[in-house]
Amino acid sequence: MAGVDLRHVLLDLLPSPDMTKQCRELRIHHHHLEKIIADLWAINAVIRDATMRAGTQPDVEMWMADAGAAIADVQNLLDRILEWPGRAAAPSNPLLRPFLGIRVAFRLSILQELKEMGLRWKELVRRGSALDLRKEAMDAMDPCDEDYSHVLGEEVVGRDEDRDNIIEILQRKHSSGNSEPLVIQIRDKVLWSGKTTVARMIYHHPWVRQHFHHRIWVDVSMDLSLDPVSIGREFARCITGESCDHLQSYQAMWLLVNERLGQRRYLLILNDVYDDDREEKGKWDGLKHNLLHVGGIGSTVIIATKSASIFSWSWSNDYYWLDGLSADAWIELFMRDTLIGSAQDKKLLFQFAKQQYETHGGSPLVAKTLGSIFRYAEVSRWQEVADDLSSYSHVRHHPYFKFMSLQNLSTKPARLQLYSSLCKICWFKYLKEDYIHMMIVEDLMPRQSLDAENLYRLVCEQDLDCAMTDGKNYYLRTRMGQDSIRIPEQCCHLCLRVFDASTFPTALSAGVIKRLRTLILQTDEELFKGEKCQIREIPAAMFTNLVHLRILHLSHCRIRELPNTIVKLVSLRYLNLSYTEIQALPKHLVDLQNLKILKLAHCEEFRKLPKSTHKLKKLLILKLAYCQKLRMLPESIIALTNLQELDIEGCPYFVKLPEGLDNMKKLTMLNVDKCVSLTRLPHGIGQLTDLQNLSVYVTADSLASVTLELQSLVNLKVLRLKKLDGLSSAEDARALRLKDKRFLERLALCWEWWDTEVALVANAALLLHEQVLEDLQPTLALINLEIVSYMGKKLPSWMTRKQGYLKHLREIKLVNLRKCERLPPLGQLLGLETVEISGMDSVSAVDDAFYGDGGTFRSLRSLVFSEMLMLERWMKAKGEGAMFPRLGRLMLIQCPKFKELHVRIPLQWRLTLSLWLNNDKLLSSEFVGWQNLEHVDELEITGCEELRCLPPGLMHLTHLASLEINRCNNLISLPDSLAQLKSLVYLTVRDCTRLSFIPERLKPSSHSDYRIEGCPKLQL
């Protein structure tokens, strides 16, 4: 895993524009860095082999430890250069000349460290050579180096024809004399088919080098795919040879590019484009317009994309579909990555490779990964390894494969995967947010959380995962509360899971662990319910030693104060003290000039920020939600000109936002929801033209200011309006002008909680609700919609139009619409992925009103019906076509009268059904529909108090692989027939207090994947 960090140094840090700029200001010339760059690439060439051999060879393990420490040190050095705040020009003011002396001293210290590092790296290269570490040719050189073409020719298997075909397309188009700019997309037919490698072959081809005046390679990957403007700036930097950040506008940048390019041809390769969001088409169209209108005739853009539907609309006039490798080429690549023993051994591997090719197709990454597994396994175990891998129906889920594949990923996706494993990301919202924020400060995600959320979804959808192993690694995840915790000296990233520990490991204070960059204190799974761990104090010496710490996550512990030594953490970028008992921050915390994210959410004892908070010049995100005793912010906070997110939701005594908040021009998110004492928004907030995310609690006193300011916020993407009862007329709703906010993507419209008193309100009041919601019609671009506690009987016309007004909608939640008599026609919304309908008491049937005009819910992945007290029937559609073809999760919660399911749920790779129903009809023949659920793969039954035995209809679930039963307190027994479900692999029963009988074949002792917990009457 150290190799991943080294690739980050080589491919991200060293060539970055910011590094070039800082080195120029500090007069650190490229030849100073060249002294170590060659040795860094030499180490990178053998790091994969060393990583695999370290577990069994002590000499290699020692070399890996030294290499890991050296990698951490060079990364810290480069980070210090990037964070240096100096300027190149000598100050004319005599008072500033001491600062110049500091700059010179800093430069000399960096040069001295580079010299010492050069000697250290040369020694590592010499030792690595003596250990006979195997070199990976494609890891030994910068891929943009001209000599890399020789590496490609020697290493790449089975892609010459693809290379020649694409070159022929280029030559044919250029010789035709067509003046239209050329765009070619390279797309996968097989996952991981090698698009990047083919694109490299094009980039280095002799004809390309001769024909194009400029060749530009941009690794879009995950971090840029949501930001076409940044791609444009990177293109401009490569053309002009200088940063374009100083230019006043994006248009001015393209004018400069056009001037510098003239009629010279360029080839731009956009590699690894992930974005699949048609809603972002407008932004990409702007980039397209500029790219295709600069440069000479014959300029070309090549897009290597996994799946980017936005391009299929208007970008490309040529596609090249990349097939998997042929069987011979795939097997050759597989065999080359192994260490062949005898002829018999070779025959074994050949047969295994042939079988895997037939099963998984021709992906070169799969071939290299599987071959590497055998390279590092003893020959005597090859048969065992082959059998183990073959036993997995999806070999890519095997732990060996996941670990080895990580070595082949490009730098940033690999680091995102490593951090996700370190943090043990799951779908709880606060963990997701923590991960996103950590990646923002590490420059692995866009700086705005709203854009980063989409990237987070991409990370979680990747097939790869990484399991943290033992202390030999530089990423360590371990559990506190053990008698001893060994943390290796070279550890850079550490996650400590709390069990019953009350103190930090002594190793963190002893001065042995000095290179730590990430420290995450993670509460145990049992503490997620709101309890806190028992750690009450942070040793002062811990911060004195961990001076390179960048991420410090101390959520859910009982600390009341931070030691003053926190000022030693000069590199700290992320500090999370949420859910702690902290009362105040040390006054010197504001000296942490690199702090970008400060989180104090749910700190119920926290009263106020330091008056000098304005000194945190780099602060991007400030979270103070649910700080119960917080009353106001210091006036100086308006000087935080880089602040992008300010969250004070749920602070009941918060009375005033500072005037002058409009000075914070970069603010994109302001959340003042549930601040009931806040009577108005600051004057001038409408001038925050970049504001994208606004959550406000509308009161009668604040309505006028909210309406006035909202009219000016034309760039809003997220808007949450609570307590809309304050709108006294339809004119108030129209004044909000939601329809004109063309960038609005997420909208929540919430009235007061619906209760029994609402049933007595006059019809005139209900009609007002209907008129207000009608006039809160949102923009066409809406992606997420939430309506809560609306009291009208009819839904607005913009939700029920046959042509599908909300045609871009992906997620909708309708909660407590208790008087609505019909469901909206959501089936006609072709992009809809998530539907949650709860508390619609007046709806008795899911029928054609729900499907719309022939709708099939073709994109729907998750469907929830909850608290539907009158729902009895779910009818099938009258039209033709398979319903719910992509549904992955269906939840039915507290629908006590539900008895008929006539919709046949189609076969999916994985379909989960969750039932939380106090419904005695499930147990009798009165319930109709189990046969329509035969393709359910996972079944969860939770909190069904009337359930005494499992319904016989379960025998229709012939594809059931997993059954989980939770908190069914009246369940007495499991039937013998359950054992007849041949597909059942996983069985879990938890907290069923009356369960007393279970068939012998279902007991955990006879099956390792069966678990019974919290069932005191059951004798196992």
Secondary structure, 3 states (H helix, E strand, C coil): CHHHHHHHHHHHHCCCHHHHHHHHHCCCCHHHHHHHHHHHHHHHHHHHHHHHHCCCCHHHHHHHHHHHHHHHHHHHHHHHHHHCCCCCCCCCCHHHHHHHHHHHHHHHHHHHHHHHHHHHHHHHHHHHHHCCCCCCHHHCCCCCCCCHHHHHHHHCCCCHHHHHHHHHHHHHHHHCCCCCCEEEEEEECCCCCCHHHHHHHHHCCHHHHHHCCEEEEEECCCCCCCCHHHHHHHHHHHHHCCCCCCCCCHHHHHHHHHHHHCCCCEEEEEEEECCCCHHHHHHHHHHHHHHCCCCCCCCEEEEEECCCHHHHHHCCCEEEEECCCCHHHHHHHHHHCCCCCCHHHHHHHHHHHHHHHHHHCCCHHHHHHHHHHHHCCCHHHHHHHHHHHHCCCCHHHCHHHHHHHHCCCCHHHHHHHHHHHHHCCCCCHHHHHHHHHHHHHCCCCCCCHHHHHHHHHHHHHCCCCCCCCCCCCCEEEEECCCCCCCCCCCCCEEEEEECCCCCCCHHHCCCCCCCCCEEEEEECHHHHHCCCCCCCCCCHHHHHHCCCCCEEECCCCCCCCCCHHHHHCCCCCEEECCCCCCCCCCHHHHHCCCCCEEECCCCCCCCCCCCCHHHCCCCCEEECCCCCCCCECCHHHHHCCCCCEEECCCCCCCCECCCCHHHCCCCCEEECCCCCCCCCCCCCHHHCCCCCEEEEECCCCCHHHHHHHHHHCCCCCEEEEECHHHCCCHHHHHHCCHHHCCCCCEEEEECCCCCHHHHHCCHHHHHHHHHHHHHCCCCCCCCEEEEECCCCCCCCHHHHCCCCCCCCCCEEEEECCCCCCCCCCHHHCCCCCEEEEECCCCCCEECHHHHCCCCCCCCCCEEEEECCCCCCEECCCCCCCCCCCCCCEEEEECCCCCCEECCCCCCCCCCEEEEECCCHHHHCCCCECHHHHCCCCEEEEECCCCCCCCCHHHHHCCCCCEEEEECCCCCCECCHHHHHCCCCCEEEEECCCCCCECCHHHCHHHCCCEEEECCCCCCC
